[in-house]
Amino acid sequence: MLYEASLMGFLRTILIILLVYYGAKILTRLFAPYLLKYLSKKAERRFGGQFGGFQQQPPKTRKEGEVTIDKVPNQNTSSNKEVGEYVDYEEID
Protein backbone atom coordinates (compact mmCIF):
# COMPACT_ATOMS: atom_id res chain seq x y z
CA MET A 1 0.00 0.00 0.00
CA LEU A 2 1.25 3.38 -0.87
CA TYR A 3 -0.13 6.37 0.96
CA GLU A 4 0.03 9.83 -0.43
CA ALA A 5 0.81 12.75 1.89
CA SER A 6 -1.93 15.29 2.00
CA LEU A 7 -2.51 18.58 3.74
CA MET A 8 -5.64 17.27 5.48
CA GLY A 9 -3.78 14.29 6.93
CA PHE A 10 -1.02 16.57 8.21
CA LEU A 11 -3.51 18.97 9.82
CA ARG A 12 -5.40 16.06 11.36
CA THR A 13 -2.16 14.72 12.89
CA ILE A 14 -1.27 18.14 14.30
CA LEU A 15 -4.79 18.50 15.73
CA ILE A 16 -4.58 15.08 17.43
CA ILE A 17 -1.18 15.93 18.93
CA LEU A 18 -2.52 19.24 20.28
CA LEU A 19 -5.63 17.60 21.72
CA VAL A 20 -3.57 14.95 23.49
CA TYR A 21 -1.14 17.59 24.84
CA TYR A 22 -3.83 19.93 26.19
CA GLY A 23 -5.93 17.03 27.46
CA ALA A 24 -2.97 15.69 29.44
CA LYS A 25 -2.27 19.19 30.74
CA ILE A 26 -5.85 19.62 31.99
CA LEU A 27 -5.99 16.15 33.53
CA THR A 28 -2.67 16.76 35.26
CA ARG A 29 -3.99 19.94 36.86
CA LEU A 30 -7.11 18.12 38.02
CA PHE A 31 -5.46 15.02 39.47
CA ALA A 32 -2.06 16.35 40.63
CA PRO A 33 -3.31 17.48 44.08
CA TYR A 34 -4.81 14.06 44.78
CA LEU A 35 -1.68 12.30 43.59
CA LEU A 36 0.58 14.51 45.73
CA LYS A 37 -1.64 14.02 48.76
CA TYR A 38 -1.52 10.25 48.29
CA LEU A 39 2.26 10.24 47.90
CA SER A 40 2.80 12.45 50.95
CA LYS A 41 0.62 10.22 53.14
CA LYS A 42 2.45 7.16 51.88
CA ALA A 43 5.84 8.74 52.68
CA GLU A 44 4.54 9.83 56.10
CA ARG A 45 3.49 6.26 56.90
CA ARG A 46 6.86 4.90 55.75
CA PHE A 47 8.87 7.38 57.79
CA GLY A 48 6.52 7.01 60.74
CA GLY A 49 7.16 3.27 60.73
CA GLN A 50 10.91 3.73 60.71
CA PHE A 51 10.94 6.26 63.51
CA GLY A 52 8.01 4.89 65.50
CA GLY A 53 10.13 4.22 68.59
CA PHE A 54 11.28 7.84 68.76
CA GLN A 55 7.88 9.40 69.23
CA GLN A 56 7.14 11.53 72.23
CA GLN A 57 7.67 9.59 75.40
CA PRO A 58 6.13 10.76 78.64
CA PRO A 59 8.69 12.47 80.88
CA LYS A 60 9.95 10.35 83.74
CA THR A 61 9.23 11.70 87.16
CA ARG A 62 12.40 12.38 89.10
CA LYS A 63 12.94 13.70 92.54
CA GLU A 64 14.73 17.00 92.89
CA GLY A 65 18.49 16.52 93.05
CA GLU A 66 18.40 12.95 91.71
CA VAL A 67 21.07 12.19 89.09
CA THR A 68 20.47 9.67 86.31
CA ILE A 69 23.07 8.54 83.77
CA ASP A 70 21.42 7.36 80.58
CA LYS A 71 24.54 6.14 78.82
CA VAL A 72 28.04 5.49 80.05
CA PRO A 73 30.64 6.92 77.65
CA ASN A 74 32.91 4.47 75.89
CA GLN A 75 36.25 4.24 77.72
CA ASN A 76 38.08 2.59 74.82
CA THR A 77 38.58 5.82 72.92
CA SER A 78 42.22 6.76 72.72
CA SER A 79 43.95 9.45 70.74
CA ASN A 80 46.64 8.58 68.27
CA LYS A 81 49.90 9.84 69.79
CA GLU A 82 51.83 9.29 66.55
CA VAL A 83 49.96 11.99 64.67
CA GLY A 84 52.36 14.75 65.62
CA GLU A 85 52.56 17.97 67.52
CA TYR A 86 50.25 20.96 67.09
CA VAL A 87 52.09 23.96 65.67
CA ASP A 88 50.53 27.37 65.98
CA TYR A 89 50.92 29.59 62.94
CA GLU A 90 50.91 33.29 62.22
CA GLU A 91 49.44 34.92 59.17
CA ILE A 92 51.77 37.06 57.13
CA ASP A 93 50.24 40.09 55.47
Backbone as JSON Lines, residues from 0, in Angstrom:
{"i":0,"aa":"M","n":[0.83,-1.18,0.0],"ca":[0.0,0.0,0.0],"c":[0.87,1.24,0.0]}
{"i":1,"aa":"L","n":[0.51,2.14,-0.77],"ca":[1.25,3.38,-0.87],"c":[0.31,4.51,-0.52]}
{"i":2,"aa":"Y","n":[0.7,5.25,0.54],"ca":[-0.13,6.37,0.96],"c":[0.47,7.66,0.43]}
{"i":3,"aa":"E","n":[-0.41,8.55,0.1],"ca":[0.03,9.83,-0.43],"c":[-0.13,10.88,0.66]}
{"i":4,"aa":"A","n":[0.87,11.7,0.88],"ca":[0.81,12.75,1.89],"c":[-0.14,13.83,1.43]}
{"i":5,"aa":"S","n":[-1.0,14.24,2.35],"ca":[-1.93,15.29,2.0],"c":[-1.96,16.34,3.11]}
{"i":6,"aa":"L","n":[-2.43,17.48,2.77],"ca":[-2.51,18.58,3.74],"c":[-3.53,18.25,4.82]}
{"i":7,"aa":"M","n":[-4.61,17.62,4.5],"ca":[-5.64,17.27,5.48],"c":[-5.12,16.24,6.48]}
{"i":8,"aa":"G","n":[-4.36,15.28,6.03],"ca":[-3.78,14.29,6.93],"c":[-2.78,14.92,7.89]}
{"i":9,"aa":"F","n":[-1.99,15.86,7.37],"ca":[-1.02,16.57,8.21],"c":[-1.73,17.41,9.27]}
{"i":10,"aa":"L","n":[-2.75,18.14,8.87],"ca":[-3.51,18.97,9.82],"c":[-4.22,18.1,10.86]}
{"i":11,"aa":"R","n":[-4.73,16.98,10.43],"ca":[-5.4,16.06,11.36],"c":[-4.41,15.53,12.39]}
{"i":12,"aa":"T","n":[-3.2,15.21,11.97],"ca":[-2.16,14.72,12.89],"c":[-1.78,15.8,13.89]}
{"i":13,"aa":"I","n":[-1.6,17.03,13.42],"ca":[-1.27,18.14,14.3],"c":[-2.4,18.38,15.3]}
{"i":14,"aa":"L","n":[-3.63,18.3,14.86],"ca":[-4.79,18.5,15.73],"c":[-4.84,17.41,16.81]}
{"i":15,"aa":"I","n":[-4.57,16.18,16.45],"ca":[-4.58,15.08,17.43],"c":[-3.47,15.29,18.46]}
{"i":16,"aa":"I","n":[-2.3,15.69,18.01],"ca":[-1.18,15.93,18.93],"c":[-1.53,17.05,19.91]}
{"i":17,"aa":"L","n":[-2.13,18.13,19.41],"ca":[-2.52,19.24,20.28],"c":[-3.6,18.83,21.28]}
{"i":18,"aa":"L","n":[-4.57,18.05,20.82],"ca":[-5.63,17.6,21.72],"c":[-5.08,16.71,22.83]}
{"i":19,"aa":"V","n":[-4.17,15.82,22.48],"ca":[-3.57,14.95,23.49],"c":[-2.75,15.78,24.48]}
{"i":20,"aa":"Y","n":[-1.98,16.75,23.97],"ca":[-1.14,17.59,24.84],"c":[-2.0,18.39,25.83]}
{"i":21,"aa":"Y","n":[-3.0,19.11,25.32],"ca":[-3.83,19.93,26.19],"c":[-4.72,19.09,27.1]}
{"i":22,"aa":"G","n":[-5.15,17.93,26.6],"ca":[-5.93,17.03,27.46],"c":[-5.1,16.52,28.63]}
{"i":23,"aa":"A","n":[-3.86,16.15,28.36],"ca":[-2.97,15.69,29.44],"c":[-2.69,16.82,30.41]}
{"i":24,"aa":"K","n":[-2.54,18.02,29.9],"ca":[-2.27,19.19,30.74],"c":[-3.46,19.46,31.68]}
{"i":25,"aa":"I","n":[-4.66,19.39,31.18],"ca":[-5.85,19.62,31.99],"c":[-6.03,18.51,33.02]}
{"i":26,"aa":"L","n":[-5.85,17.27,32.6],"ca":[-5.99,16.15,33.53],"c":[-4.92,16.19,34.63]}
{"i":27,"aa":"T","n":[-3.73,16.64,34.27],"ca":[-2.67,16.76,35.26],"c":[-3.04,17.8,36.32]}
{"i":28,"aa":"R","n":[-3.59,18.91,35.9],"ca":[-3.99,19.94,36.86],"c":[-5.15,19.47,37.73]}
{"i":29,"aa":"L","n":[-5.99,18.62,37.21],"ca":[-7.11,18.12,38.02],"c":[-6.67,17.08,39.03]}
{"i":30,"aa":"F","n":[-5.8,16.16,38.61],"ca":[-5.46,15.02,39.47],"c":[-4.15,15.16,40.22]}
{"i":31,"aa":"A","n":[-3.35,16.18,39.94],"ca":[-2.06,16.35,40.63],"c":[-2.22,16.53,42.14]}
{"i":32,"aa":"P","n":[-3.18,17.35,42.62],"ca":[-3.31,17.48,44.08],"c":[-3.63,16.17,44.78]}
{"i":33,"aa":"Y","n":[-4.47,15.36,44.18],"ca":[-4.81,14.06,44.78],"c":[-3.61,13.13,44.78]}
{"i":34,"aa":"L","n":[-2.86,13.15,43.69],"ca":[-1.68,12.3,43.59],"c":[-0.62,12.73,44.62]}
{"i":35,"aa":"L","n":[-0.4,14.02,44.75],"ca":[0.58,14.51,45.73],"c":[0.15,14.21,47.16]}
{"i":36,"aa":"K","n":[-1.14,14.33,47.42],"ca":[-1.64,14.02,48.76],"c":[-1.44,12.54,49.08]}
{"i":37,"aa":"Y","n":[-1.71,11.68,48.11],"ca":[-1.52,10.25,48.29],"c":[-0.05,9.92,48.54]}
{"i":38,"aa":"L","n":[0.85,10.52,47.74],"ca":[2.26,10.24,47.9],"c":[2.8,10.77,49.22]}
{"i":39,"aa":"S","n":[2.31,11.92,49.68],"ca":[2.8,12.45,50.95],"c":[2.31,11.6,52.11]}
{"i":40,"aa":"K","n":[1.1,11.1,52.06],"ca":[0.62,10.22,53.14],"c":[1.37,8.91,53.15]}
{"i":41,"aa":"K","n":[1.7,8.41,51.97],"ca":[2.45,7.16,51.88],"c":[3.86,7.34,52.46]}
{"i":42,"aa":"A","n":[4.51,8.46,52.14],"ca":[5.84,8.74,52.68],"c":[5.77,8.96,54.19]}
{"i":43,"aa":"E","n":[4.71,9.6,54.66],"ca":[4.54,9.83,56.1],"c":[4.4,8.5,56.84]}
{"i":44,"aa":"R","n":[3.65,7.58,56.27],"ca":[3.49,6.26,56.9],"c":[4.82,5.51,56.92]}
{"i":45,"aa":"R","n":[5.58,5.6,55.82],"ca":[6.86,4.9,55.75],"c":[7.84,5.46,56.77]}
{"i":46,"aa":"F","n":[7.95,6.78,56.84],"ca":[8.87,7.38,57.79],"c":[8.38,7.22,59.22]}
{"i":47,"aa":"G","n":[7.08,7.23,59.4],"ca":[6.52,7.01,60.74],"c":[6.81,5.61,61.23]}
{"i":48,"aa":"G","n":[6.84,4.64,60.35],"ca":[7.16,3.27,60.73],"c":[8.62,3.1,61.09]}
{"i":49,"aa":"Q","n":[9.48,3.84,60.41],"ca":[10.91,3.73,60.71],"c":[11.25,4.39,62.03]}
{"i":50,"aa":"F","n":[10.6,5.51,62.32],"ca":[10.94,6.26,63.51],"c":[9.84,6.15,64.57]}
{"i":51,"aa":"G","n":[9.11,5.06,64.56],"ca":[8.01,4.89,65.5],"c":[8.47,4.84,66.95]}
{"i":52,"aa":"G","n":[9.65,4.33,67.22],"ca":[10.13,4.22,68.59],"c":[10.6,5.54,69.16]}
{"i":53,"aa":"F","n":[10.75,6.56,68.31],"ca":[11.28,7.84,68.76],"c":[10.18,8.87,68.98]}
{"i":54,"aa":"Q","n":[8.96,8.45,69.01],"ca":[7.88,9.4,69.23],"c":[7.93,9.9,70.66]}
{"i":55,"aa":"Q","n":[7.12,10.88,70.93],"ca":[7.14,11.53,72.23],"c":[6.88,10.52,73.34]}
{"i":56,"aa":"Q","n":[7.81,10.47,74.26],"ca":[7.67,9.59,75.4],"c":[7.33,10.45,76.6]}
{"i":57,"aa":"P","n":[6.49,9.95,77.48],"ca":[6.13,10.76,78.64],"c":[7.37,10.99,79.51]}
{"i":58,"aa":"P","n":[7.52,12.2,80.06],"ca":[8.69,12.47,80.88],"c":[8.67,11.63,82.16]}
{"i":59,"aa":"K","n":[9.85,11.16,82.54],"ca":[9.95,10.35,83.74],"c":[9.96,11.27,84.95]}
{"i":60,"aa":"T","n":[9.26,10.86,85.96],"ca":[9.23,11.7,87.16],"c":[10.48,11.42,87.98]}
{"i":61,"aa":"R","n":[11.18,12.49,88.32],"ca":[12.4,12.38,89.1],"c":[12.27,13.3,90.31]}
{"i":62,"aa":"K","n":[12.91,12.87,91.35],"ca":[12.94,13.7,92.54],"c":[13.98,14.79,92.34]}
{"i":63,"aa":"E","n":[13.8,15.88,93.02],"ca":[14.73,17.0,92.89],"c":[16.09,16.6,93.43]}
{"i":64,"aa":"G","n":[17.13,16.85,92.65],"ca":[18.49,16.52,93.05],"c":[18.93,15.13,92.66]}
{"i":65,"aa":"E","n":[18.04,14.32,92.1],"ca":[18.4,12.95,91.71],"c":[19.17,13.0,90.38]}
{"i":66,"aa":"V","n":[20.25,12.23,90.29],"ca":[21.07,12.19,89.09],"c":[20.87,10.85,88.4]}
{"i":67,"aa":"T","n":[20.65,10.89,87.09],"ca":[20.47,9.67,86.31],"c":[21.42,9.72,85.12]}
{"i":68,"aa":"I","n":[22.17,8.64,84.9],"ca":[23.07,8.54,83.77],"c":[22.43,7.6,82.76]}
{"i":69,"aa":"D","n":[22.1,8.15,81.6],"ca":[21.42,7.36,80.58],"c":[22.39,6.44,79.84]}
{"i":70,"aa":"K","n":[23.59,6.93,79.58],"ca":[24.54,6.14,78.82],"c":[25.94,6.41,79.36]}
{"i":71,"aa":"V","n":[26.66,5.36,79.57],"ca":[28.04,5.49,80.05],"c":[28.92,5.69,78.83]}
{"i":72,"aa":"P","n":[29.78,6.71,78.82],"ca":[30.64,6.92,77.65],"c":[31.63,5.78,77.47]}
{"i":73,"aa":"N","n":[31.99,5.55,76.24],"ca":[32.91,4.47,75.89],"c":[34.31,4.82,76.37]}
{"i":74,"aa":"Q","n":[34.92,3.98,77.16],"ca":[36.25,4.24,77.72],"c":[37.38,3.79,76.8]}
{"i":75,"aa":"N","n":[37.07,3.13,75.71],"ca":[38.08,2.59,74.82],"c":[38.61,3.62,73.82]}
{"i":76,"aa":"T","n":[38.11,4.83,73.88],"ca":[38.58,5.82,72.92],"c":[39.96,6.32,73.33]}
{"i":77,"aa":"S","n":[40.87,6.28,72.43],"ca":[42.22,6.76,72.72],"c":[42.69,7.59,71.53]}
{"i":78,"aa":"S","n":[43.45,8.62,71.82],"ca":[43.95,9.45,70.74],"c":[45.21,8.82,70.17]}
{"i":79,"aa":"N","n":[45.47,9.11,68.95],"ca":[46.64,8.58,68.27],"c":[47.82,9.5,68.59]}
{"i":80,"aa":"K","n":[48.77,9.04,69.36],"ca":[49.9,9.84,69.79],"c":[50.93,10.01,68.68]}
{"i":81,"aa":"E","n":[50.84,9.24,67.62],"ca":[51.83,9.29,66.55],"c":[51.48,10.33,65.48]}
{"i":82,"aa":"V","n":[50.4,11.04,65.69],"ca":[49.96,11.99,64.67],"c":[50.94,13.14,64.56]}
{"i":83,"aa":"G","n":[51.41,13.65,65.67],"ca":[52.36,14.75,65.62],"c":[52.01,15.79,66.65]}
{"i":84,"aa":"E","n":[52.69,16.9,66.54],"ca":[52.56,17.97,67.52],"c":[51.84,19.13,66.86]}
{"i":85,"aa":"Y","n":[50.99,19.83,67.63],"ca":[50.25,20.96,67.09],"c":[51.19,22.14,67.01]}
{"i":86,"aa":"V","n":[51.23,22.79,65.86],"ca":[52.09,23.96,65.67],"c":[51.2,25.14,65.36]}
{"i":87,"aa":"D","n":[51.3,26.16,66.2],"ca":[50.53,27.37,65.98],"c":[51.17,28.14,64.82]}
{"i":88,"aa":"Y","n":[50.38,28.87,64.08],"ca":[50.92,29.59,62.94],"c":[50.51,31.05,63.01]}
{"i":89,"aa":"E","n":[51.23,31.87,62.31],"ca":[50.91,33.29,62.22],"c":[50.68,33.63,60.76]}
{"i":90,"aa":"E","n":[49.7,34.49,60.53],"ca":[49.44,34.92,59.17],"c":[50.38,36.06,58.81]}
{"i":91,"aa":"I","n":[50.89,36.02,57.61],"ca":[51.77,37.06,57.13],"c":[51.02,37.89,56.12]}
{"i":92,"aa":"D","n":[50.98,39.19,56.39],"ca":[50.24,40.09,55.47],"c":[51.09,40.53,54.32]}
